[in-house]
Amino acid sequence: MNYKFVFLSVLLSMLCTLVQAQSNQASKLPARPFYVGLGLSYPFGGVAELGTYDKKGWGASFSLMSTVKSSKNKPADYEGGGLYSSKSLEDNFLFGSVRLQKVFYIGPKTHVGIEAGPCVIISRIKDNFRPNHGGWFTASHTYDVITTRSLGLSMKGRVGIVRSKSLGIDLGIISNIGSTVNYFGGELAFSFGKIRY
């Protein structure tokens, strides 16, 4: 399945469907809503975000997201060692992005947002595995951790549900596309701040 095509199709559909639903909800907003979002990303990570937007729904956000993926370079006979020896081993990724956002208000407690902007991707990849005969409590292989940094494009579509003047819940689909790694996933975050209109 082409995830890039699916993601872009969903964003385009959301934009086309909701552009007419802006109505007069924006006039009820605080002068400058702002929020801090903390949550979980799938697969297996966390996200922190800071954002703001004006009465017309235009704004910006800064996001940090970390995630892990199963190491592609891990040998088939790898074992972690120790009492609870695990065969799993993950590579780590950190995405830092600054995105322009447009928020569409579709009700007094619901909005939809689309975001896009550049991101910095820091990858920590396990590679150069070597057999290790150190004993039962040590991993079966040693390895090097290769750290790389690259630039990419971050895109996000989200639905926000406002629970109170200072608390909301965001459900999002996110894509970070880079020269060294691509990430497609979802996130669930709680938003705190001046968000009620």
C-alpha positions in Angstrom: 0.0 0.0 0.0 1.3 3.4 -0.9 1.1 5.2 2.5 2.2 8.6 1.1 -0.7 8.6 -1.4 -3.2 7.5 1.3 -2.0 10.2 3.7 -2.1 13.0 1.1 -5.6 11.8 -0.1 -6.9 12.0 3.4 -5.5 15.5 4.0 -6.9 16.7 0.6 -10.4 15.2 1.4 -10.5 16.9 4.8 -9.6 20.2 3.3 -12.1 20.1 0.5 -14.9 18.9 2.8 -14.4 21.3 5.6 -13.5 24.5 3.8 -17.2 25.5 3.7 -17.8 24.6 7.4 -15.7 27.5 8.8 -18.9 29.5 9.3 -19.0 32.0 12.2 -17.4 29.9 14.8 -14.1 31.7 14.5 -15.6 34.9 15.9 -16.1 33.2 19.3 -12.4 32.4 19.7 -10.1 34.0 22.3 -7.9 36.7 20.8 -5.0 34.2 20.5 -5.6 30.6 21.5 -2.5 28.6 22.4 -1.9 25.1 23.6 0.6 22.7 24.8 0.0 19.1 23.7 1.4 15.9 25.3 0.6 12.4 24.1 1.5 9.1 22.6 2.3 8.3 19.0 1.9 5.0 17.2 4.0 3.1 16.6 5.6 3.2 20.0 6.6 6.8 20.9 5.7 10.1 22.5 5.0 13.6 21.3 5.1 17.1 22.7 3.7 20.1 20.9 3.4 23.9 21.3 1.0 25.8 19.0 -1.1 28.9 18.5 -3.5 30.2 15.9 -5.6 33.3 15.2 -9.4 33.9 14.8 -9.2 32.9 11.1 -7.6 29.6 12.0 -4.1 30.3 10.8 -1.2 29.5 13.0 2.0 27.6 13.7 3.1 24.7 15.8 6.4 23.3 17.1 6.6 19.6 17.7 9.0 17.0 19.1 8.2 13.4 18.5 10.3 10.3 19.4 9.6 6.8 18.2 11.3 3.4 17.8 11.3 0.8 15.0 12.6 -2.7 15.0 16.2 -2.7 13.9 16.5 -3.8 10.3 20.2 -4.7 10.7 19.7 -7.1 13.6 21.1 -10.6 12.9 18.5 -13.4 12.9 20.2 -15.1 15.9 20.4 -12.0 18.1 19.5 -12.3 21.8 19.6 -9.6 24.4 21.0 -11.8 27.2 20.2 -11.8 30.9 17.3 -13.4 32.8 14.6 -12.2 30.4 16.6 -12.5 27.2 14.8 -10.6 24.4 15.2 -11.0 20.7 13.9 -7.5 20.0 16.1 -4.5 19.3 15.0 -1.1 18.2 16.4 1.9 16.3 15.5 5.3 17.7 14.2 8.3 15.9 13.6 11.9 16.9 11.6 14.3 14.7 11.6 18.1 15.4 9.2 20.1 13.2 7.9 23.6 12.7 4.6 23.5 10.9 2.2 26.1 9.5 -1.4 25.1 10.4 -4.9 25.9 9.3 -7.7 25.2 11.7 -11.3 24.7 10.5 -14.1 25.1 13.1 -16.9 22.6 12.5 -18.7 23.1 15.8 -18.5 24.8 19.2 -16.4 22.0 20.6 -14.8 20.5 17.5 -12.2 21.6 15.0 -10.1 20.0 12.3 -6.6 21.1 11.5 -4.0 20.5 8.7 -0.4 21.2 9.2 2.8 21.1 7.1 6.4 22.3 7.4 10.0 21.3 7.6 11.4 18.8 10.1 14.8 17.7 11.4 15.2 14.0 11.7 17.8 12.5 14.1 18.3 8.7 13.6 20.2 6.3 15.9 20.6 3.1 14.0 22.2 -0.1 15.3 24.7 -1.5 12.7 27.9 -3.4 12.3 26.8 -6.3 14.5 29.6 -8.6 15.7 29.3 -11.9 17.6 29.9 -11.5 21.3 31.0 -14.5 23.5 30.9 -12.6 26.8 28.6 -15.0 28.6 25.0 -15.7 29.6 24.3 -12.2 30.9 25.5 -10.3 27.8 23.9 -9.9 24.4 24.8 -12.3 21.7 26.2 -9.5 19.5 27.8 -6.1 20.0 27.0 -3.3 17.6 27.7 0.3 16.7 25.2 3.1 17.0 25.2 5.3 13.9 23.7 8.7 14.4 22.6 10.7 11.3 20.8 14.0 10.9 18.7 14.9 7.9 15.9 17.3 6.8 12.4 16.3 5.8 8.8 17.3 5.4 6.3 17.0 8.2 2.5 16.8 7.5 -0.3 16.3 10.0 -4.1 16.1 9.9 -5.9 16.2 13.2 -9.3 16.4 14.9 -9.6 18.4 18.1 -12.3 18.0 20.7 -12.5 20.7 23.3 -13.6 19.4 26.8 -13.3 22.6 28.7 -11.8 26.1 28.5 -8.3 24.7 29.1 -8.4 21.0 28.1 -8.8 19.2 24.8 -8.1 15.9 23.1 -6.4 15.7 19.7 -6.5 12.7 17.3 -4.0 12.9 14.5 -2.5 11.3 11.5 1.1 12.3 10.9 3.8 11.8 8.3 7.5 12.7 8.4 9.2 12.2 5.1 13.0 12.4 4.9 15.9 11.3 2.8 17.0 8.7 5.4 13.7 7.6 7.0 10.0 7.9 6.5 7.5 7.8 9.3 3.7 7.3 9.0 1.6 6.9 12.1 -1.0 8.3 14.4 -1.1 10.2 17.7 -3.4 10.8 20.6 -2.6 13.9 22.7 -4.1 16.0 25.4 -4.0 19.7 24.8 -3.7 22.2 27.7 -4.0 26.0 27.4 -6.4 28.7 26.3 -8.3 26.6 23.8 -12.0 27.0 24.5 -14.1 29.3 22.2 
